[in-house]
């Protein structure tokens, strides 16, 4: 059982002798539910003391003892409860007492079927009486459990124990309510990137990046390709991002994970099939290696070549033959956009006639598409970053300006990833939470001294143009004159990942002191880019400038820093989000 639904039990209990005809019985009442009382009293009177209230609770009712009572010591008021099921209300000074049974209702799971074991389902429930929950949807419970249970505690009065918590009641979705990625689209489920983290036998999964797993994965697991590194088996080639969730990085029949069963071994997970087995035409992650859609054209419109075509023995070709690095099976005709090599921009494909022989594809973020569809009704759509920059180069800018100083439209960065001015690795240095084929905002990925810029439409005579974005201090001054100072940034986050953050917080969320970045205390972390230097991950290419401040030089969830604890090495920082700024450009913006 994972959690207890009862919240309080004191060692206090009161007993009373109850006569019924020719026999007698001792009734014991236990103090329960600190801070609350039973809310459906049948009778109320003023008792001499607690013992008097207890005796009347046991003897007043001719059909049998009352199940529970509330007693308030300051004035002696006694409330008797005979109902078969009772809810709880604020205590108002009362202490609740109950016989050893469950009078409150059992925890429930919406949309799940219920069956009762050891009792009829009518309250009160006896100790050890159980409720069994089953999810009749084809995909089952979203956490991977085949069955959930709630039982009336045999050690605490009026306390329910359950295999789920209050916050997990939507475990059994309605039909078409749970979409990918919290279910699988294929039999093998190599594309699965949901959050189930227990095996079909209920054992907790180990982290994929744990030392034991990385050292013995070939001998403890099966289906790993002998000539591939451990990281190369995973979507996006990043085991740490998959945490301890069920995955299928090998060629097993369905998702699984490593477990500690007196030694390292593995077990399958129960991941239900999605109701809708059609793959979404968008990506869930930055690298998008889970993408299973049918897009087969690059952003430029060039057709994609088949992965198994006559393209030489490139790494991609070898991966395709192995089949490990793709979320689906590769046939001779397969020419859909995929990302077998973990390119930072997302799904891509081989194209004919290109100097580099490959291009990114027009695959957007699913989250961005969902936001656009709901933006008319969601308040969060009005929260946008301030349209200004803090520094000359504007490396921290995450605004939405997408025209250059001459008013020419900016082009998507991924569509020009092969341009000599910005290599595909420079995509990593764009400070946004994610970059997809729609991202055409002014940025400075190559740290140009003249500031923000973008690629512009072909045929204009130039390949790129500078962008006019004002300094934030200019806006701060103007807002202050108008009596509405823009407080906060840069000591707050404009995005969840906070890659743009350049504030001065230097302690972690648990209060640990950050170490200096230039000390490089634990070497180069695994999620740093292999063929980029440690220094290249920091703005201005100089970790010394960032001292010991919280930063996010990679793609972790939020700003972090190294700490002096070798067991954890690093920890996230607690940095607040910036207040909402005007969502639309104002005359102030234009004037500056």
Secondary structure by P-SEA (a helix, b strand, c coil): cccccccccccbbbbbbbbcccbbbbbbbbbcccccccccccbbbbcccaaaaaaaaaccccccccccbbbbcccbbbbbbcccbbbbcccccbbbbbcccccccccccccbbbbbcccccccccccccbbbbbccccccccccccccccccccccccccccccccccccccccccccccccccccccccccccccccccccccccccccccccccccccccccccccccccccccccccccccccccccccccbbbbbbccccbbbbbbbbbbccccccccccccccccccccccccccccccccccccccccaaaaaaaaccccccccccccccccccccccccbbbbbccccccccccccccaaaaaaaaacccccccccccccccccccccccccccccccccccccccccccccccccccccccccccccccccccccccccccccccccccccccccbbbbbbbbaaaaaaaaaaaccccccccccccccccccccccccccccccccccccccccccccccccccccccccccccccccccccccccccccbbbbcccccccccccccccccccccccccccccc
